[in-house]
Amino acid sequence: MLLTPRNEAQRARRPRRRLKAPAVLATAVSVCLLAASAPATPLGIGDHLYPHLGNPGYDVGSYDLSFTYPGSNSKPLQAETTIDAWTTEDLEQVNLDFAHGKVESVKVDGEAASFRSVGEDLVVTPSEPVPDGSWMRITVRHTSDPVYGEKREGGWVRTADGLAMANQADAAHVVFPCNDHPSDKALFTIRVTAPNGYTAVANGLPTDVDRAGGSTTWTYRTRHPMATELAQVSIGRSKVVHRSGPHGLPVRDVVPAADRERLEPWLKKTPGHIAWMEGKVGRYPFETYGLLMAHASTGFELETQTLSLFERELFTQAAFPKWYVEAIMVHELAHQWFGDSVSPRTWSDLWLSEGHATWYEALYAAEKAERPLEARMKAAYAASDRWRAAGGPPAAPKAPTAGKKTGIFRPNVYDGAALVLYALREEIGRPAFERLERLWVSRHRDEAASTADFVALAEEVAGRDLDGFLQPWLYGEKTPPMPGQPEWRSVDPEKAVKKVGKSMVKKVGKPAAGKQVGKSAGKPAGKSAGKPAGKPVGKEAGRK
């Protein structure tokens, strides 16, 4: 995958196709009817959990997204998506993931192309095949519907005063055409035009603000590649709060304007959280960070790159203990290293993201709030066999059930996966484990990496074969014995909860009120570990 898109002068030089005048003037409808002889078929890259996500034949270098917000979060946005990609084979057709929206026109290298929607793919047929080893530019004019996301479990999130995004795991292509798989990361430029009075914020840093008449256009660019599931756009009557983090890192938070002062006690904690994480795994990997506190009921928090999404009520409800809220904040922050900078190569590698974020959430609670790590891991061990039976082993999660595409976010990839990390630390020793963590995020920065990559690096650091140890922990139906803890047993999660105390429980075993929420629906002690009764936390209890 290419990390830096080529500019126009660097693009592969192949003859420009020129259409006859009548074709140039064709409407989008007539262009669409110029069907190619090859059948339009939805494709995928064969991900075990989401087999139709992603598309073969090209690697995306950059996305340029433009959205025009009409001033209502119940009306479609006018949008234009431009994709610069490098072809890896000869392409007569190009498949894009795009599940919903009216496509007005498609161009390939500036020339009109025919297109057809098949399943959740937009199949584009250029006027001439695109040869292997070429840069191609695809421009799609389309609508983006904020209402459809509520039916789809992802995409646009309607807030009290505008919109935000929650695209994990497979909903970015509800919002814009893309190659919607975390293995194909790309740079992003995002432009948002909205009526005056609204503020738009997106991933990365601002590069331009243009006010014209009754509207304003904001432009943001990322400096590091990003998976489509991590894209974020906030549109609302918001206040952007700026401060500095470690090493002068720009920290910007987006909050409802009316809640600015009320939320400041939480906002000012972020620089300290970043410093704590840097002490564990090294320098923060991106150009900026901040919290998007949305006035919306999502049931989860989400680690969108450089701008994590949170429900405002997490910070305004007195029922949530302060230590617990901070641990959730650290969970999403930890994802910037684990899951964002180092993305899962396949969705079965999700445990590497959620397990690590849960690990640092639990470690922070242990160090800052005297919530013993060993007690939490013992509770997770007690429930682990049940989690494996329900959701599969941590590195081989079961596929989501029909209509519940976020169903992979089960306890087995949260506390169940953190338990694997705890066992590994016990096996190789704390110094080696801490070296492994730092080396993992530095060696695979801005990349997608797999479980096999992690095992190989663990063996390199430990200086010995670990396959016999890690194989049953990652793929076994039953939880292996815990090194150094022969007395630990897997028992009914409800009994385990009584042993370690109610503060550890909310996520051990099952989600609140039988409702699976967000990535961590049903999450054990993950993001929502220890969350007070009444609401799940984290992608699972809201935590993702």
C-alpha positions, -999 to 999 in steps of 0.1 A, spaced: 0 0 0 13 34 -9 15 59 19 19 90 -3 -2 98 -33 15 109 -64 7 143 -78 -5 147 -114 29 151 -128 39 117 -113 9 98 -125 16 71 -150 16 85 -185 -8 67 -207 -27 82 -236 -57 102 -225 -90 89 -238 -111 115 -256 -148 111 -260 -167 124 -289 -187 155 -282 -221 138 -279 -207 115 -253 -191 143 -233 -226 159 -230 -243 127 -220 -263 128 -188 -255 106 -158 -284 84 -167 -274 79 -202 -238 72 -192 -250 46 -167 -268 29 -195 -236 25 -215 -233 -9 -199 -201 -29 -206 -202 -64 -219 -187 -78 -187 -213 -85 -160 -212 -62 -130 -205 -84 -99 -199 -74 -63 -164 -84 -52 -144 -86 -20 -109 -95 -8 -122 -125 11 -120 -113 47 -133 -142 68 -157 -120 88 -167 -95 61 -161 -114 28 -175 -87 5 -155 -58 20 -126 -44 1 -119 -49 -36 -90 -65 -56 -70 -49 -83 -58 -16 -68 -44 2 -37 -58 35 -27 -32 63 -22 -56 91 -12 -92 101 -8 -105 136 -13 -140 139 2 -163 169 -2 -196 172 17 -222 200 15 -244 200 46 -279 214 39 -285 226 75 -307 196 83 -295 162 96 -324 144 80 -317 154 45 -290 139 22 -257 158 18 -244 165 -17 -210 149 -19 -180 143 -42 -154 115 -36 -121 115 -55 -99 84 -52 -63 82 -64 -52 46 -66 -24 25 -80 -36 -5 -101 -22 -39 -93 -37 -57 -123 -53 -48 -156 -88 -35 -148 -117 -35 -172 -140 -27 -143 -133 -11 -109 -154 -21 -79 -159 4 -51 -177 -3 -18 -208 19 -17 -240 7 0 -263 36 -3 -267 69 -21 -277 83 -54 -248 83 -78 -250 112 -103 -218 107 -123 -185 88 -123 -153 98 -141 -121 79 -145 -91 101 -152 -114 129 -161 -135 109 -186 -171 98 -181 -174 62 -171 -205 39 -169 -215 26 -135 -239 2 -119 -249 -5 -83 -248 -43 -75 -253 -54 -39 -231 -30 -19 -207 -24 -47 -205 5 -72 -191 -11 -103 -174 14 -126 -165 7 -162 -140 31 -177 -142 39 -214 -109 20 -218 -93 -6 -195 -69 7 -169 -35 -12 -172 -16 -27 -144 9 -4 -127 -10 28 -134 -23 57 -113 -60 62 -118 -83 89 -105 -119 80 -99 -143 109 -92 -179 101 -80 -206 127 -75 -232 113 -51 -254 119 -22 -247 108 14 -278 100 35 -276 105 73 -308 87 80 -297 55 64 -269 50 89 -295 45 117 -308 15 98 -274 2 90 -256 2 124 -231 28 112 -222 57 90 -235 91 99 -246 97 135 -273 123 139 -266 146 169 -287 171 186 -273 199 164 -258 182 134 -238 151 124 -208 129 133 -195 96 119 -192 61 133 -180 39 105 -167 9 123 -165 -18 112 -180 -18 77 -200 14 74 -177 39 58 -191 28 24 -225 39 37 -211 75 37 -188 76 7 -175 52 -21 -142 36 -10 -121 5 -6 -137 -2 28 -111 -25 45 -85 -16 71 -57 -33 51 -59 -5 25 -50 27 43 -47 60 26 -42 97 31 -74 119 34 -84 154 25 -119 163 38 -139 194 28 -171 203 45 -194 232 35 -221 242 59 -244 272 66 -228 299 87 -233 292 124 -221 256 121 -186 244 127 -170 214 108 -141 194 121 -125 163 106 -95 140 109 -61 156 108 -52 193 108 -71 223 92 -56 237 61 -82 262 50 -114 280 60 -133 298 32 -163 319 39 -185 328 10 -220 343 13 -241 323 38 -218 293 40 -183 283 52 -160 255 38 -135 239 61 -107 217 47 -87 191 68 -58 168 58 -42 138 75 -5 135 76 -6 98 81 -26 71 62 -59 61 77 -84 32 74 -118 42 60 -135 29 92 -116 56 112 -129 86 91 -145 113 112 -165 145 103 -183 166 129 -208 192 119 -226 211 146 -230 243 166 -198 234 183 -169 250 201 -133 239 192 -111 240 223 -73 242 217 -44 233 241 -9 218 239 0 182 247 34 166 252 62 180 228 38 208 217 13 183 202 -18 203 190 -48 190 210 -82 201 199 -115 191 213 -149 195 198 -178 201 222 -214 215 221 -209 252 225 -233 254 255 -213 228 274 -178 243 269 -172 252 306 -190 222 320 -168 198 301 -134 216 307 -125 195 338 -125 164 315 -109 181 285 -78 192 304 -70 156 313 -60 146 278 -24 159 278 -17 139 309 -33 108 294 -11 112 263 20 116 285 11 84 304 6 64 272 39 77 257 56 65 289 43 30 281 47 26 243 65 57 229 57 89 211 21 96 200 19 85 164 -1 113 148 -2 151 141 -30 160 166 -55 145 190 -87 154 207 -121 144 218 -154 148 199 -181 150 226 -212 145 206 -247 153 219 -260 119 208 -271 86 222 -248 61 205 -242 35 232 -205 35 224 -173 55 222 -151 52 191 -114 57 183 -117 77 151 -82 87 141 -69 119 158 -105 127 170 -121 101 192 -159 101 194 -176 101 228 -211 105 240 -215 138 259 -234 120 287 -204 99 297 -190 132 311 -222 148 324 -238 119 343 -227 118 379 -234 81 381 -201 73 363 -171 72 387 -143 96 376 -117 67 375 -140 48 352 -145 78 328 -108 84 326 -101 47 319 -125 49 290 -107 80 277 -74 61 279 -89 31 260 -98 53 230 -65 71 232 -46 38 233 -63 29 200 -44 57 183 -14 34 186 -32 0 185 -58 -1 158 -53 33 141 -15 37 136 -12 -1 135 -44 -14 119 -57 -49 118 -47 -67 85 -80 -86 86 -110 -82 109 -100 -115 126 -70 -95 139 -93 -72 158 -81 -87 191 -48 -68 185 -67 -35 186 -93 -41 213 -71 -63 235 -44 -37 236 -68 -8 242 -84 -28 270 -50 -37 284 -40 -1 288 -74 9 301 -70 -17 328 -34 -8 335 -43 29 339 -71 20 363 -47 -1 383 -20 26 385 -42 56 389 -73 43 407 -61 13 426 -82 -11 406 -60 -42 407 -50 -56 373 -46 -91 386 -82 -91 400 -96 -80 367 -76 -106 348 -87 -133 372 -123 -123 366 -117 -124 328 -101 -158 332 -132 -171 350 -154 -160 322 -131 -168 293 -143 -202 284 -178 -189 281 -167 -160 260 -148 -184 237 -179 -205 233 -201 -176 225 -178 -155 203 -149 -178 193 -112 -176 204 -97 -141 205 -79 -144 172 -106 -164 154 -138 -146 163 -171 -160 150 -188 -142 121 -215 -117 131 -251 -129 128 -273 -117 99 -283 -80 104 -258 -75 132 -226 -66 115 -211 -51 146 -216 -84 163 -178 -92 162 -173 -68 191 -178 -94 218 -161 -99 252 -136 -123 236 -118 -96 217 -118 -71 247 -110 -86 281 -106 -120 265 -78 -106 244 -63 -85 272 -61 -118 291 -39 -132 263 -16 -102 267 -15 -108 305 -6 -145 299 22 -135 275 36 -110 300 36 -137 326 53 -161 302 81 -139 288 85 -115 317 76 -79 321 108 -63 306 105 -84 274 68 -77 272 73 -40 275 100 -41 248 76 -60 226 49 -34 230 71 -5 220 86 -24 191 52 -34 178 39 1 174 72 15 160 79 -13 135 44 -13 121 36 24 123 12 35 96 7 -1 85 -17 -29 88 -4 -59 107 -16 -94 115 -17 -119 144 12 -138 127 32 -106 126 27 -101 164 36 -137 172 68 -134 151 78 -102 169 71 -117 203 93 -146 194 120 -122 182 119 -103 215 117 -134 237 144 -151 217 125 -184 216 97 -202 199 63 -192 213 40 -209 189 32 -238 213 23 -213 240 4 -187 220 -15 -211 197 -40 -223 223 -43 -189 238 -52 -173 205 -71 -201 188 -81 -227 214 -117 -235 223 -107 -236 260 -86 -212 279 -51 -226 287 -37 -226 322 -24 -192 333 14 -191 339 21 -187 375 -16 -190 385 -24 -227 385 -53 -222 409 -73 -200 384 -104 -216 371 -129 -208 344 -163 -206 362 -197 -191 357 -191 -153 351 -218 -144 377 -198 -162 404 -166 -146 393 -181 -112 396 -190 -118 433 -154 -128 440 -137 -97 425 -163 -71 435 -190 -53 417 -166 -26 404 -151 -51 380 -183 -66 368 -204 -46 345 -188 -61 315 -178 -95 327 -199 -119 308 -228 -101 293 -241 -67 280 -266 -46 298 -302 -54 294 -294 -79 267 -285 -52 243 -254 -54 223 -240 -19 219 -212 -7 197 -180 -25 192 -180 -38 226 -215 -49 229 -214 -74 256 -179 -64 263 -164 -79 295 -143 -56 314 -132 -37 284 -139 -1 278 -167 -5 300 -151 -27 325 -163 -17 358 -189 6 344 -217 14 368 -249 -5 365 -275 9 341 -255 13 310 -229 -7 291 -197 11 283 -171 11 257 -178 -1 223 -192 -30 240 -208 -11 267 -205 14 242 -168 11 238 -153 3 204 
